[in-house]
Amino acid sequence: MADLTRADIDEILKLVDSSDFDELKLEMGDLKLELRRRGAAPVAPPASARAPAAKAPEAVAAPVVASGGGSEIPAPLLGTFWHAPRPGADPFVKPGDVVQADTVIGIIEVMKLMNSVEAGIAGTVIEITAPNGELVEHGQCLIRIQPA
Amino acid sequence: MASIRRIFIANRGEIAVRIIRTARALGIETVLGVSAADADSLGAKLATRAVVLGPAPSKDSYLRVGTVIEAAKGTGCDAVHPGYGFLSENRELAQACADEGLIFIGPSPDNLTAVGDKLTARSHAVAAQVPVVPGGTVETLDDATALAEEVGFPLLIKAVSGGGGKGMKRVDDAKSLPAQLDMAMAEAEAAFGDPRVYLERFVTVGRHVEVQILSDGDTVLHAGERDCSVQRRYQKVVEEAPAPNLPDALRQGLLDAAVRYATHIGYRSLGTVEFLVDVERSEFYFLEMNARVQVEHPVTEAITGLDLIALQIAIAEGNPLPMTQDDIHLSGHAVECRLNAEDIARDFMPSPGRVTQAWFPALPGLRVDTHMQPGAMIPPYYDSMVAKLITWGPSRDEAIARMLTALDVCVLEGITTNAPLHRAILSDPAFCKGGVDTTYLGGLLPKLGENA
């Protein structure tokens, strides 16, 4: 299998730009390519049956995030996911942060009860997958961590 | 009056699919809250959207009031349908819905309190002049002798503070009353530190007959009765409507009493008033009121042509009932068989597993409420009911004949079901005659063993 060239990626970006899709995931052998339109909400994992209607295309270049995947940290319970301890405060973690297994990565609120969520593994935060202040299902990916 | 646009279904299995069916017909969106074990279930696929509430055990998913409310709000629902079982008669859920501005598709929290515990429900029955099982508390032999005369024999002596059968005695005649009473009071004193006992009529031949109630809060209607006497360990197995061979006066008495009870407590929603029919005395007694849709509601739908879920939703929206009692016509007869994933040859052992084939063709008069399809997984965490077969016929005999055909034709493979039990019941002369009592199935089971 031939590797992707820069030209190939440019070609794919053009295709994505001219489409209604916000996100593209491509896997070829060991290679994983993820493209997401800037400002687009990450799509929830398969458990949620229907994806919301695609947003209108925006004329911005999609960032290229080539990654090795990392470990998905799932929501231990259903509720509202908060990135920060209170509105306006700094988020618990952001991409690039090094975390330990017991590092708090966010809060899940259920009926005004705040449940802190720990990373569970040590590593480097790759991405905050679940949006702030929105409902996450039990088992939904919250963030992805590159294990140390 | 509020128009419901999106219902959160806090249930699973066939009833989730049943609710989705009506919601689709009404143009209402559905969000199904599932456990992780049910994420690939038919209901999850058919709902507009499904969200995972939590892991498989019910206490961590289906029984979590806060999680259900959070999920309903987070998915933009304006109403919650609790189905049956799980949180369906949970006052906390009804109250939380009210507090959070969600429409609870069921009765009010006050209604749920009124029917919630047996003693309160019984005192409402007495106040509504609905007959209850005759009985009362006694402290002396004189009390007991006087009361026994009223109640009649056989009767039961139960410890007031009791439970679990401790201090419970059956008394068959007046002459054994003193000795049995002494013993019961001594046992009650020893077991519970309270010698007071309760005398209650013992119904030797009883039928379970229940009345379907529809109420918008102003108008209380009934949609006929159902007979659910074919039970195993208090679990209904076969139900039918109308109740066969029930004297007209008794039937009318039941229907009127059910309406009176619902009216008395100001009930508003779909509900069912359950009675024990004392066959030997031609009397009936109030058992309880179920403040939800029942598993066996399709037999009523089959003989009335009503969509009870649609009416339940309309009432929850605040609409008045679109009919009067005279508009509800009963036609023909309907029977329902609960198909369970259990092995009757191994003492009804549950048999969870993966369904390899599921085929329920549209035979004349057959309705199937199920969440089964090829590849469906029956998880071991919940009850074992996998499908309800409902047949309608112009007569009871024809409804039964159609059920026997359905049992032969329909295919559900990969798991063991109780279909052979249903064949045996529906072919049994005593059942076919109509009007069996609640001890019937217990007596039939040993005979099945002999034939096998």
Interface residues (C-beta under 8 A of the other chain):
Chain A: A47 S48 A49 R50 L77 L78 G79 T80 E109 V110 M111 L113 E134 L135 E137 H138 G139 Q140
Chain B: A36 A39 A44 K45 A47 T48 R49 A50 V51 V52 L53 G54 P55 S61 V65 G66 T67 I69 E70 A71 G74 T75 A96
